[in-house]
């Protein structure tokens, strides 16, 4: 597949490519261009012009175009979902959900934009302004760079691109080099549905091209989802131009289970939270903080439930566990497990690596609150570290000990206890009666501390993708 620059499908100007493989079969799926610096400059120049063109398109027309795209994406659901599944090993049911998410988000953001209200402000507190009228209007930022991660490429494409476009911005999409093809296909469909080719572009390439885009004064905002370490470097690169940066970063999310919780339900929530996308999910539960009086029962039931999972071909609808994105990713998970065991944890269930990228679930017990995995080690795989506690205060202390603060969950038979704990947990969202793996299209999703500096969701992102301008009609009522 090719990049899309200025509405044209193009190769890199120097001919360089990036090969894309199926991590499940190791088959070469194809290639995409590896953009040169000349390509980057062309993309930026197009985007500046595209921002002028697209911002002048009436909001109702932008909404019509993007709503049409939402329906067209659904018509191509099978094609895009298979493309997504083959590029990253995500099971087909989850891939299909992502395409549904694209449809829902583009429709939702379009509807929300049509109902964004401006403000009229009273003036006259100071003498001489009684005859003036003042109101506000939200206007586009200009050019928004949307950096999409590998783990939820379609869903996060929509969370970034939909609000940026409906707000009147030009968008440059920078997908993961590991699985860029589904994002390229979505950009093709957006252009087919009527978005100007200079208002939506997609550029594939290496780290240098990404840095060049982020550092450019021609970029007005960057929306990034990825690791905290990369988010920090990105912020530093953007700071020279005071470019707005919206960051959705890593997490080491806690799930607190009290002795009066429904343990069967807690196990069900634990498995669903951690197994989604083979554990490659920022807001998946990664620390299972279980009251000591029920820890043994919880562990036994968890291991039994994990034994029922079926690992295999991601395109088989009967499969519940696909593969990791790469052999490098799998090796990192193994390294994290070995380090935790070396620090004193026990491993009653260990998922071995097969075919380089397939990995069964691993359960780690006797994990203490001082171990890396209990604090700041974010493991991107199906690993269940179980940390015991005795008192409510101890559970909250363990949960808050991490530098991260993305999502959290708490289960108890007492809703007042759940709400008390939720109010003390330092994270951007807390789920009671369930795990923290919870995200709807409308909720303001984002983290505290080192987990981010933004909120994504229909209820919040449109304000971040626009800027407020105050208009004053001086002497209007004189």
C-alpha positions as CSV (number, residue, x, y, z in Angstrom):
1,X,0.0,0.0,0.0
2,X,1.0,3.6,-0.4
3,X,1.0,6.8,1.6
4,X,-1.6,9.3,0.8
5,X,-0.2,12.8,0.4
6,X,-2.3,15.6,-1.0
7,X,-5.0,13.1,-2.1
8,X,-2.5,11.1,-4.1
9,X,-1.3,7.5,-3.3
10,X,2.5,7.8,-3.4
11,X,5.7,5.9,-2.7
12,X,8.5,7.5,-0.7
13,X,10.5,9.9,-2.9
14,X,13.6,7.9,-2.3
15,X,11.9,4.6,-2.8
16,X,12.5,3.2,0.7
17,X,9.9,0.8,2.1
18,X,8.8,-0.8,5.4
19,X,7.7,-4.5,5.2
20,X,4.6,-5.5,7.1
21,X,4.3,-9.1,8.4
22,X,1.5,-11.2,9.9
23,X,2.8,-12.0,13.5
24,X,0.7,-15.2,13.6
25,X,2.0,-16.8,10.4
26,X,5.1,-14.7,9.8
27,X,3.9,-14.2,6.3
28,X,4.9,-11.0,4.4
29,X,1.6,-9.1,3.9
30,X,3.1,-6.3,1.8
31,X,4.9,-3.1,2.3
32,X,4.4,0.6,2.8
33,X,6.6,3.6,2.0
34,X,9.2,4.9,4.5
35,X,8.8,8.6,4.0
36,X,11.8,10.9,3.3
37,X,12.3,14.4,4.7
38,X,11.1,15.7,1.3
39,X,7.9,13.8,1.8
40,X,7.4,15.2,5.2
41,X,7.8,18.7,4.0
42,X,5.3,18.1,1.2
43,X,2.8,16.7,3.7
44,X,3.2,19.8,6.0
45,X,2.8,22.2,3.1
46,X,-0.3,20.4,2.0
47,X,-1.8,20.3,5.5
48,X,-1.4,24.1,5.9
49,X,-3.4,24.6,2.7
50,X,-5.8,21.9,3.7
51,X,-6.5,23.6,7.0
52,X,-7.7,26.7,5.1
53,X,-9.9,24.7,2.7
54,X,-11.5,22.4,5.2
55,X,-12.2,25.1,7.9
56,X,-14.2,27.0,5.3
57,X,-16.5,24.0,4.7
58,X,-19.7,24.6,6.7
59,X,-20.0,22.5,9.8
60,X,-23.2,20.8,8.5
61,X,-21.4,19.7,5.4
62,X,-18.4,18.4,7.3
63,X,-20.9,16.4,9.5
64,X,-22.6,15.1,6.4
65,X,-19.3,13.9,4.9
66,X,-18.1,12.3,8.1
67,X,-21.4,10.6,8.8
68,X,-21.3,9.2,5.3
69,X,-17.8,7.9,6.0
70,X,-19.1,6.2,9.2
71,X,-21.6,4.2,7.1
72,X,-19.0,3.4,4.4
73,X,-16.6,2.1,7.0
74,X,-19.3,-0.2,8.2
75,X,-19.9,-1.5,4.7
76,X,-16.1,-2.4,4.6
77,X,-16.2,-3.9,8.0
78,X,-15.1,-7.4,6.9
79,X,-12.3,-6.2,4.8
80,X,-10.8,-3.8,7.4
81,X,-11.3,-6.2,10.3
82,X,-9.4,-9.0,8.5
83,X,-6.7,-6.5,7.5
84,X,-6.4,-5.5,11.2
85,X,-6.4,-9.0,12.5
86,X,-3.7,-10.2,10.1
87,X,-1.4,-7.3,10.8
88,X,-1.3,-7.7,14.6
89,X,-2.8,-11.1,15.6
90,X,-5.9,-9.6,17.2
91,X,-8.8,-12.1,17.2
92,X,-11.3,-11.4,14.5
93,X,-14.2,-10.6,16.9
94,X,-12.1,-7.8,18.6
95,X,-11.1,-6.5,15.2
96,X,-14.7,-6.3,14.1
97,X,-15.5,-4.4,17.3
98,X,-12.9,-1.8,16.3
99,X,-14.5,-1.2,13.0
100,X,-17.9,-0.8,14.8
101,X,-16.1,1.7,17.0
102,X,-15.0,3.8,14.0
103,X,-18.6,4.0,12.8
104,X,-19.9,5.0,16.3
105,X,-17.2,7.6,17.0
106,X,-17.5,9.4,13.6
107,X,-21.2,9.5,14.0
108,X,-21.1,10.6,17.6
109,X,-18.5,13.3,17.1
110,X,-20.4,14.7,14.2
111,X,-23.6,14.9,16.2
112,X,-21.9,16.5,19.1
113,X,-20.2,19.1,17.0
114,X,-23.6,20.2,15.6
115,X,-24.7,20.9,19.2
116,X,-21.7,22.7,20.6
117,X,-22.9,25.9,22.2
118,X,-21.0,29.2,22.3
119,X,-21.4,31.7,25.2
120,X,-22.8,35.2,25.4
121,X,-21.2,37.0,28.4
122,X,-22.7,39.9,30.3
123,X,-20.5,43.0,30.5
124,X,-21.0,46.3,32.2
125,X,-19.5,45.6,35.6
126,X,-17.1,48.4,34.7
127,X,-18.5,51.7,33.5
128,X,-18.6,52.4,29.8
129,X,-19.2,48.8,28.6
130,X,-23.0,48.6,29.2
131,X,-23.7,49.0,25.4
132,X,-21.2,46.3,24.3
133,X,-22.0,42.7,23.4
134,X,-19.5,39.9,23.9
135,X,-19.7,36.3,22.7
136,X,-17.4,33.4,22.1
137,X,-16.9,31.1,19.2
138,X,-14.9,27.9,18.9
139,X,-12.5,27.8,15.9
140,X,-10.1,25.1,14.6
141,X,-6.5,24.8,15.8
142,X,-5.1,24.4,12.3
143,X,-3.1,21.2,11.6
144,X,-3.3,18.3,14.0
145,X,-0.8,15.4,13.9
146,X,-2.5,12.2,15.0
147,X,-0.1,9.5,16.1
148,X,-1.8,6.1,16.3
149,X,-0.4,3.1,18.3
150,X,-0.3,-0.5,17.2
151,X,-2.7,-1.9,19.8
152,X,-6.0,-0.3,18.8
153,X,-5.3,1.3,15.4
154,X,-8.8,1.7,14.1
155,X,-10.4,2.7,17.4
156,X,-7.8,5.2,18.3
157,X,-7.7,6.5,14.7
158,X,-11.3,7.4,15.1
159,X,-10.9,8.9,18.6
160,X,-8.3,11.3,17.2
161,X,-9.2,11.9,13.6
162,X,-13.0,12.2,14.0
163,X,-12.9,15.2,16.4
164,X,-10.0,16.9,14.6
165,X,-11.8,16.8,11.3
166,X,-15.3,17.7,12.4
167,X,-13.8,20.7,14.2
168,X,-12.3,21.9,10.9
169,X,-8.7,21.0,11.3
170,X,-6.4,19.4,8.7
171,X,-5.1,16.0,9.9
172,X,-1.9,14.2,9.3
173,X,-2.1,10.5,10.5
174,X,1.1,8.8,11.6
175,X,0.3,5.1,12.1
176,X,2.5,2.4,13.7
177,X,5.0,1.0,11.3
178,X,4.0,-2.5,12.5
179,X,0.4,-2.4,11.3
180,X,-0.3,0.7,9.2
181,X,-2.5,-0.7,6.5
182,X,-5.9,-0.4,8.1
183,X,-5.3,3.3,8.8
184,X,-4.3,3.8,5.2
185,X,-7.6,2.2,4.1
186,X,-9.6,4.4,6.4
187,X,-7.9,7.5,5.0
188,X,-8.7,6.3,1.4
189,X,-12.4,6.0,2.4
190,X,-12.4,9.4,4.0
191,X,-11.2,11.0,0.8
192,X,-13.7,8.9,-1.3
193,X,-16.5,10.3,1.0
194,X,-15.5,13.9,0.3
195,X,-12.8,15.0,2.8
196,X,-10.3,17.1,0.7
197,X,-7.0,15.2,0.1
198,X,-5.0,18.0,1.7
199,X,-7.2,17.9,4.8
200,X,-6.5,14.3,5.6
201,X,-3.1,12.7,4.8
202,X,-1.3,9.7,6.1
203,X,2.5,9.3,6.2
204,X,4.4,6.1,7.1
205,X,8.0,6.0,8.1
206,X,10.7,5.7,10.7
207,X,11.3,7.5,14.0
208,X,13.1,10.3,12.2
209,X,10.1,11.3,10.1
210,X,7.9,11.2,13.2
211,X,10.3,13.5,15.0
212,X,10.4,15.9,12.0
213,X,6.6,16.1,12.0
214,X,6.4,16.7,15.8
215,X,9.1,19.3,15.8
216,X,7.7,21.3,12.9
217,X,6.3,24.8,13.5
218,X,3.7,24.0,10.9
219,X,2.0,21.6,13.3
220,X,-0.5,23.2,15.7
221,X,-1.3,20.1,17.9
222,X,-0.2,16.6,18.4
223,X,-2.5,13.8,19.7
224,X,-0.5,10.8,20.8
225,X,-1.3,7.5,22.4
226,X,1.7,5.4,23.4
227,X,4.3,4.8,26.1
228,X,5.1,7.3,28.8
229,X,8.8,7.4,27.8
230,X,7.9,8.3,24.2
231,X,5.3,10.8,25.4
232,X,7.9,12.7,27.4
233,X,10.3,12.9,24.4
234,X,7.5,14.0,22.2
235,X,6.6,16.8,24.6
236,X,10.1,18.0,24.6
237,X,10.3,18.0,20.8
238,X,7.0,20.0,20.6
239,X,7.9,22.5,23.3
240,X,10.2,24.6,21.1
241,X,7.1,25.7,19.2
242,X,4.6,25.7,22.1
243,X,2.7,23.1,20.1
244,X,-0.3,21.7,22.0
245,X,0.2,18.1,23.0
246,X,-2.5,15.7,24.0
247,X,-1.1,12.6,25.6
248,X,-2.7,9.2,26.4
249,X,0.1,7.2,27.9
250,X,0.9,4.0,29.8
251,X,-0.7,2.4,32.8
252,X,-0.2,-0.2,35.5
253,X,-3.9,-0.3,36.5
254,X,-5.0,-1.7,39.8
255,X,-8.0,-3.9,40.5
256,X,-8.9,-4.2,44.2
257,X,-10.9,-7.2,45.3
258,X,-12.3,-7.3,48.8
259,X,-13.2,-10.4,50.7
260,X,-16.9,-9.6,50.6
261,X,-16.9,-9.4,46.7
262,X,-18.4,-12.0,44.5
263,X,-15.2,-13.9,43.8
264,X,-16.6,-15.7,40.7
265,X,-17.6,-12.3,39.3
266,X,-14.2,-10.8,40.2
267,X,-12.4,-13.6,38.4
268,X,-14.6,-13.1,35.3
269,X,-13.8,-9.4,35.3
270,X,-10.1,-10.1,35.8
271,X,-9.9,-12.5,32.8
272,X,-11.9,-10.2,30.5
273,X,-9.8,-7.2,31.5
274,X,-6.3,-8.8,31.0
275,X,-7.0,-11.1,28.1
276,X,-8.4,-8.4,25.7
277,X,-5.9,-8.0,22.9
278,X,-3.6,-10.5,24.6
279,X,-2.9,-8.0,27.3
280,X,-1.7,-5.3,25.0
281,X,-4.1,-2.7,26.3
282,X,-3.1,0.5,28.2
283,X,-6.1,0.5,30.6
284,X,-6.1,-3.3,31.1
285,X,-5.8,-4.4,34.7
286,X,-2.1,-5.1,35.4
287,X,-2.1,-5.4,39.2
288,X,-4.6,-7.7,41.0
289,X,-4.8,-6.5,44.6
290,X,-6.7,-9.2,46.5
291,X,-7.6,-9.4,50.2
292,X,-5.5,-12.1,51.8
293,X,-8.5,-13.9,53.3
294,X,-9.8,-14.8,49.8
295,X,-6.5,-14.7,47.8
296,X,-6.1,-18.4,47.6
297,X,-9.7,-19.0,46.5
298,X,-9.4,-16.2,43.9
299,X,-6.1,-17.6,42.6
300,X,-7.5,-21.1,42.2
301,X,-10.6,-19.9,40.3
302,X,-8.5,-17.6,38.2
303,X,-6.2,-20.4,37.0
304,X,-9.2,-22.6,36.3
305,X,-10.8,-19.9,34.2
306,X,-7.6,-19.2,32.2
307,X,-7.4,-22.9,31.4
308,X,-10.6,-22.6,29.4
309,X,-9.1,-20.1,26.9
310,X,-8.5,-21.3,23.4
311,X,-5.3,-20.0,21.7
312,X,-4.8,-20.1,17.9
313,X,-5.5,-18.6,14.5
314,X,-6.8,-15.0,15.1
315,X,-9.1,-15.3,12.1
316,X,-10.9,-18.3,13.6
317,X,-14.1,-17.0,15.4
318,X,-13.8,-19.8,18.0
319,X,-10.4,-18.5,19.2
320,X,-10.3,-16.4,22.4
321,X,-6.6,-15.6,22.5
322,X,-4.5,-14.5,19.5
323,X,-0.9,-13.6,19.4
324,X,1.3,-10.7,20.4
325,X,2.3,-8.0,17.9
326,X,5.9,-9.3,17.4
327,X,8.6,-11.7,18.7
328,X,10.3,-8.7,20.3
329,X,7.2,-7.9,22.3
330,X,6.9,-11.5,23.4
331,X,10.5,-11.6,24.5
332,X,9.9,-8.5,26.6
333,X,7.0,-10.1,28.4
334,X,9.1,-13.1,29.2
335,X,11.9,-10.9,30.5
336,X,9.3,-9.1,32.8
337,X,8.1,-12.4,34.1
338,X,11.6,-13.8,34.8
339,X,12.5,-10.6,36.6
340,X,9.5,-10.8,38.9
341,X,10.2,-14.4,39.7
342,X,13.9,-13.5,40.4
343,X,12.5,-10.9,42.9
344,X,10.7,-13.6,44.8
345,X,7.3,-14.2,43.1
346,X,6.0,-17.7,42.5
347,X,4.5,-18.9,39.2
348,X,1.7,-21.5,39.5
349,X,0.8,-21.0,35.9
350,X,3.2,-20.0,33.2
351,X,2.3,-19.4,29.6
352,X,5.1,-20.5,27.3
353,X,6.0,-18.8,24.0
354,X,5.1,-20.8,20.9
355,X,5.8,-19.9,17.3
356,X,7.6,-16.8,18.5
357,X,4.5,-14.7,19.2
358,X,1.8,-16.9,20.8
359,X,1.8,-16.7,24.6
360,X,-0.5,-18.3,27.1
361,X,-1.5,-16.6,30.3
362,X,0.8,-16.4,33.3
363,X,-0.2,-16.1,37.0
364,X,2.3,-14.7,39.5
365,X,1.6,-15.1,43.2
366,X,3.4,-13.9,46.4
367,X,4.0,-10.6,44.6
368,X,4.9,-7.9,47.1
369,X,4.2,-4.2,46.9
370,X,8.0,-3.5,46.5
371,X,8.5,-5.6,43.3
372,X,8.8,-3.7,40.0
373,X,5.7,-5.3,38.6
374,X,3.7,-4.0,41.5
375,X,4.8,-0.4,41.0
376,X,6.0,0.9,37.6
377,X,6.6,-2.1,35.4
378,X,3.9,-2.1,32.7
379,X,3.7,-5.6,31.3
380,X,2.1,-5.7,27.8
381,X,1.0,-9.3,27.8
382,X,-1.4,-11.8,29.5
383,X,0.3,-11.7,32.9
384,X,-1.7,-11.7,36.2
385,X,0.4,-10.6,39.2
386,X,-1.5,-11.1,42.5
387,X,-0.7,-8.8,45.4
388,X,-2.2,-9.5,48.8
389,X,-3.5,-7.0,51.4
390,X,-5.3,-7.0,54.7
391,X,-6.8,-3.5,55.3
392,X,-8.6,-1.0,53.1
393,X,-5.9,1.5,53.7
394,X,-3.2,-0.9,52.6
395,X,-5.1,-1.7,49.4
396,X,-5.3,2.0,48.5
397,X,-1.7,2.6,49.3
398,X,-0.6,-0.3,47.0
399,X,-2.9,1.0,44.2
400,X,-1.5,4.5,44.4
401,X,2.1,3.6,44.7
402,X,2.7,3.6,41.0
403,X,3.8,6.6,38.9
404,X,0.8,5.7,36.6
405,X,-2.8,6.7,37.1
406,X,-4.8,5.7,34.1
407,X,-7.8,3.5,35.2
408,X,-8.7,1.4,38.3
409,X,-11.3,-1.0,39.5
410,X,-12.7,-2.1,42.9
411,X,-15.1,-4.9,43.9
412,X,-16.8,-5.3,47.2
413,X,-20.2,-6.4,48.5
414,X,-20.5,-2.9,50.0
415,X,-21.1,0.0,47.6
416,X,-20.1,2.5,50.2
417,X,-16.8,0.8,50.7
418,X,-16.3,0.8,46.9
419,X,-17.1,4.5,46.6
420,X,-14.8,5.3,49.5
421,X,-11.9,3.5,47.8
422,X,-12.7,4.9,44.4
423,X,-12.5,8.5,45.8
424,X,-9.0,7.8,47.1
425,X,-7.6,6.1,44.0
426,X,-5.3,8.4,42.0
427,X,-6.4,7.7,38.5
428,X,-8.4,9.2,35.7
429,X,-11.3,6.7,35.9
430,X,-12.5,4.2,38.5
431,X,-15.0,1.4,38.0
432,X,-16.8,0.0,40.9
433,X,-18.2,-3.6,40.8
434,X,-15.7,-4.3,38.0
435,X,-12.2,-3.9,36.6
436,X,-10.9,-0.6,35.2
437,X,-11.0,-1.8,31.6
438,X,-14.0,0.3,30.7
439,X,-14.3,2.9,28.0
440,X,-17.3,4.2,26.2
441,X,-17.3,6.6,23.2
442,X,-18.6,9.5,25.3
443,X,-16.6,9.2,28.6
444,X,-13.7,11.6,29.2
445,X,-10.9,8.9,29.0
446,X,-7.5,9.8,30.3
447,X,-5.0,9.5,33.2
448,X,-3.5,11.2,36.2
449,X,0.2,11.4,37.0
450,X,2.5,9.9,34.3
451,X,-0.5,8.3,32.4
452,X,-1.3,11.4,30.3
453,X,-2.3,15.0,29.9
454,X,-5.5,15.0,28.0
455,X,-9.0,13.5,27.8
456,X,-10.4,11.6,24.9
457,X,-14.1,11.1,24.3
458,X,-17.1,12.7,22.7
459,X,-17.8,14.6,25.9
460,X,-14.3,16.2,26.0
461,X,-12.2,16.1,22.9
462,X,-13.9,18.6,20.7
463,X,-13.0,21.3,23.1
464,X,-9.3,20.2,22.9
465,X,-9.4,20.2,19.1
466,X,-10.7,23.8,19.0
467,X,-9.7,27.1,20.5
468,X,-12.1,29.7,22.0
469,X,-12.2,33.2,20.5
470,X,-13.9,36.1,22.1
471,X,-15.8,38.6,19.9
472,X,-16.8,42.0,21.1
473,X,-19.3,44.3,19.4
474,X,-18.4,47.6,21.0
475,X,-21.3,50.0,21.3
476,X,-23.8,47.7,19.8
477,X,-26.6,48.8,22.1
478,X,-25.7,52.5,22.3
